[in-house]
Amino acid sequence: MIESHFKLKQPLASEQLEFVEKSLRASFDLSAIQLEGDVLRIVHSDSESQDSVLGTTKRLLFIAKSLNKDLVFANDVSVQYEGDPQPALEDRREVIPVHPGFFTLQGDFLRVFHAINRIVRRMAEDVHAVEQEYPAVWPVRLFRMINYFHEFPQQVILCAPVKDDFKHRKEFAERYSEDKSFESVEMDHLMANAEYGLEPAVCDCCYYGLEGIGNLKNSFYTCYNKVFRNERSSTERLDRLTNFSVRDIMCVGTEEFVLEGRQALIERLSVLLTKLRLRARIETANDPFFANDSAMKSVFQNSHRLKYELLADIPHLGESIAVGSVNFHMDFFGKAFNIDLEGGGTASSGCIGVGMERLTYALYCQHGASLDAWPRDVLDYLELAC
């Protein structure tokens, strides 16, 4: 037996040490692993390469950075603006209300929106993610397979067509002609059963598309899409929308690959918030990505923190809003869609999602109602400087 020593750059919590030890023992023939001060002492078979043991230890410590932490990042910068930017945005018609929870976007607001999408897409390119395009509706089967109707009924918006026959189409057309007064459509005998629902999250279509795969390699995917949830702002502002835009980056593969990918994306999101000079933090969310009872009983709920939120301060509201999230699903979707890994075993998955409207709104709330007032380095980072 020989000893390898790894000097730690920061203290290691008990759950982090437990994770590293368990993972190392699964990969190498170890007789002992001990934390002595700031040095991790690893006793292993002399048939194991020291470079391999130390290299793996380094990767596992990177993965473990967020374990046992409720607050994984905080950008505690001063805020130069505390007003409500939306009246000015609406006066300039950069933000145009069209219905409660729905807005048309244009001008500088939309330029910032697209700049953020470009930056998050580059994060996806950094990890060689496969670009995908999804429909904006889910078949009811997808909702059923992940128990979405049971877990999140408050968010569901279903789509139903008029019944496919002349009698019902004629009655519908007459009832809802332009000379009639109506603000909503009654879901009655004229309507067929709903076979689709508006997409309430981006990433699920990725896993649905992998259904039945038996030899999946560790992979990243990305998609930008519209999301629909049955909610809206109590103040008719951009802080909560019925229809909003999200760029997701998904990682699917072994548990270790997904956790390492999650940590790599957390690092990139921390850089994003720093470069934007946004007063924000990444911390454990109160609500997990899914609420399946068996999943909640897992040991990973304690050691891996299933969901983090990117929370940005909104000074004029005196509160924070979620502008993104980081999720670890364990093997929930792998089991739901029968996704098996190359070499055997059920796939794990995780994702990050960044909301374009909310993050753009948070920037205006902290930096000012006009880009002219924003810090030059922020505009440079967004590639919007004149």
N, C-alpha and C positions, 0 to 999 in steps of 0.2 A: 504494500500500500504506500501511496505517496500523498503529500499534502500540496494543495493549491491555495493561495491566499488572494482575496479580492478586497481591496480597500474601498470602503463606501464613501460616497460624496455627501450623503445625508443620512440621518438616523432611519432605522428600519423598524417599523411597527411589527407587533407579533403576527398579525394576519398576513403582512407582506412576507415576513420570514417563513411562515408556514407555507404560503403559496410557492415561494422559491424552492424551499426544501422538497416539497411534494413533487414539483416538476422536475427537479434535478434527479431525484431518486427514480423517477419514471424513465429517465434517459440514460443514467450512468450507474455503475456499480459503486455505491458509496457505503462507507462504514461509519462516517460521522460528518455532521455539518454543524458548526457552532459559530455564534456571533461573539467575538471577543473585542470589546471596544468598538472601533470603527472598521474592524477587519472581519471578513467572513472567512472562516477556516473550513476547508473542504477536504476531507480525507477520502481518497478514491483508489480504485485499483490501478496498478501501474500500467495496465493495458489501455487505460483511458488517456487520451492526449490531454495534457494540461491546457494547451491552446483551445481545444474543443470545450473542455469543462469551463474555462474562464469566459470564453466567448458566449457560451450558452447562459452562463450566470449573468453576464452583462445584459443580454436580451431579456431575461426574466426580470431583472431589476427595473428595466425600462417599462415592461408590461405592468409591473406592480406599482408604478408611481402613483396611480390614482386609487389603488386599493386602500380601504380603511380611511378614506377622506371624504368628507361631505363638501368641503370647499377645495376645489382643485386649482382654481386660478382666480385672481382678483386684480383688476386694473383700476386702482384707486386714484384716479386723476381728478383734477379740479374741472368743474363744468363752467363754461363761460356764458351760457345762455339758459335762462329759466322760464322763458315765455312759452306760449302755445303757438307753434308755427303754422298750424293748419289754416286759420283764417287768411294769412298771407298767401299760403299755397293755393287756397281756393280762389282768392282775389286774382291771382296771376293765372288761374285755370291750369295749374300744374296737377292739381287734384280736383276732380269734378265728381261730386256725389250724384249717383244715378238711381240709388235705392238704398234703404238702410242695410249696411253691411257690404255694399258694392260701390266701387269708385272707378272712374276712368283716370288714367295716369298719363302725363305727357311732360314735355319740357325738361327742366333740370332734374326734377324729381325722378323721372323715368331714366335719365342718364345715370344718376347715382344707382338706381335699381339695377340697371344692366351692368354697371361696373362691378357691383358686388357679385352678381351672377358669374361674371368672367373670372373673378378672383377665386370663388369657390370651385368653379370648373377647373381652374389650374391646379387646385389641390387634388382634384380627381385625376388629372393628368400626371401629377407627381407620383401617384401610386399605380399608374397604368390601368385606371378603371375603364371598363367597357362602357361606352356611351349607349344609353338606351332611350327609347321613346315609348310611353305608355298611353293607353286611352284615358280619357278623363272620367270614365265610368267603370265600375266593377260589376261583373255578373254576380247575381245573388249567391251563386255557389262559392265565390271567394269569401264573401261575408260569412257564410255558414262555416266554411272550413277553419276559419280562425275565431269563430264564436263572437264575431264583432257585434251583431245585433244584441246579444245578451250582455256583453261587457260595456258597450258604449252606445246605448239606444238614444241618448241625448244628442249625439252628433250626426245621426243618420239622416240623409236626404235621398229619398227614392225617386226613381223615374218611372212613369207609367204612360203608355201611349193610349190614345183613343182606340176603342175596340175596332177591329179591322173588318167592318162591314158597312154597307151604305146607310142603313138605318141609324146607327149610332153616330157615324161621322156627320150625317145631315143634321141630326138633333144638336150635336155639339156645335157645329158651324152656326146654326141659327141662334143658339143660346148666347154665343160669345161673339156676335157680330159687332161692328164698330158703333152701331146705334144703341147698343145696350150699355148699361152702367155696371161695371164690375172691377174689382181690384184683386180678386183671387179666383181660382178655379176649383169648384167642388169636386172632390174625388168620389164620385158616385157610380151608378150603374153604367155610365158612358165609358168608364175607364177600364182598360184591361189590367190584369195583374202586373205588378212591377217585377221585371226580370233583371233590372239593373239599378244601381245606386250610384250617386255621384261620389267620386273618389275622395275619401276622408284622410288619406295618407299616401305618400308617394311610394315608399319602399316596398309595400306588400306585393305589388305587381311583379317585382323582380323575383321574389320567392315563388310566386304563382307560376311564373314562366320557367322555373327550374323544376317543376313538379315531376317526380318519377325518375329524375336523373340518378344514376347509380355509380358514377365515377367522377364526381365533381372535384376539380382541382381548386386550391385556394384562389379566390378571385375577388376583385373589386368591381363594382358597377356604379354608374351614376345616371341620374335623370333629373331634368327640370320639368315641373308640371304644375298645373293648377290643382288646388285642394279645396274641398267644400265641406263645411261643417255647420251645423244648425246653431250658430251663435253669432253675436254681433256686439259692438261696443255700446255701452250704456250712455256714452256721450256723443255717439255718431262720429267718432274719430277713427284714425287708422290703427289704434292699438288692438282692436279685435275685429276681424272681418269674417263674413260668411264665405267668401271666395278669396283665396290668397295664393301666393306663388312660393314654391319651395324648390330648392336644389338639394337633393339627397346624394350621399355617397354611401353605398352599402358594401360591407365585406362579408363574404360567405366562405366557410371552410372549417378548419379545425378550431377548437376552442382557443388554443394558443395563438393561432393566426389572427383570429377575430379580436382578441384582447390586445394583441400587439398593434393591429391596425387601428383599433379604437384609440389607443394611447397616441399613436402617430398623428391621428386626426385632431385629437385634443390639443396637441402641441401646435398644430397649424392654426386651429381656431384661436388659440391664445395669442399668436402672432397677429392674426387678423384684428382682434379687438384692440391690441396694443397699437398697431399701425393706424387704426381709425381714431385713436385717442378717445375711445368710448369708455365712459365709466360703466363698467360691467364686470360680471363674474360668471364663473362656471361652477355650479354647485348641484348637489343631489336634489332631484325633483321629488315632490311629495307623492306624485302619481307615477307608477311604473308605466312602461310603454304598453304593457298588457296586464290584465288583472286575473289571469287564469290561476285558480286556487293551487293546483299542484306546482305551478311555477313559483308561486310566492313562498311555498314551503322549502324551496331549494336553499342549500347552504350559500349559493351564489348571491342571494339577496343581501346577505350580510357582508360578504367579502368582495363582491365585484360592483356593487351599486348599479342596479340595472338601468337607471336613467339619470342623466344630468341635464340641466337646462342652462342655456346662455341667457342670463338676465341682464338687461340694460336699464339704467335709471331713466325715468321720464320725469324731469324736475317739476314741471307745472302740474302734474298729477300727484306728485308726492309718493310715487310707487315705482316698482320695476315691472317690466313686461318681458316675457320669454321671446327672444328673437331667434332661437335655435335650440336644438337638443342633441344629445349624444346618447345612444341606446345600445344596450347589450341584451339580446333576446334569448341567450343560451341556445338550446336546440328546439325552441318552441316552433319556429317556422319549418325547421328541418323535419320535425315529426309531422307537422300538419300537412306538409306537401310531399312527404316521403323523399327527401333529398339526402342521398347517401354520398359519402366521400370516396375518392379514389383510395383504394386500400381498405375500405370498410368503415363503418361507423356513420352516425347521423350528423349532418352538417349543423354547425352553430352559425349565428349571424349577428350582425350589429350594423348600426348606421349612424350617420350624422345628418341633420337637416337644418338648413338656414332659410328663414323666412325673409323674402326680399322686401315686401312692403314694411314689415315691422322694423327690420334693421335700418332701412332707409329713414323711416319715421323717427327712430331713436336718434339717428345722426342729426336730423334737423332739430329735434328737441334739445340736443346738447350743444350743437355748434351754431345754430341760428337759422332763421327762416329764409335766408338767401345764401347761396354759395359764396358770394363776395365776402361774407364774414367768417368763412370757415378757415381753419389753419391751412397754410400753404402745403405742409407736408402731407396732410390728409388728402388734399386734392391731387397732389402728385402721386400718392399711392393708388388713388382711384383712376389715375390717368385722365383727370378732368381739368387740370390746370391750364390756363390760357397761355 
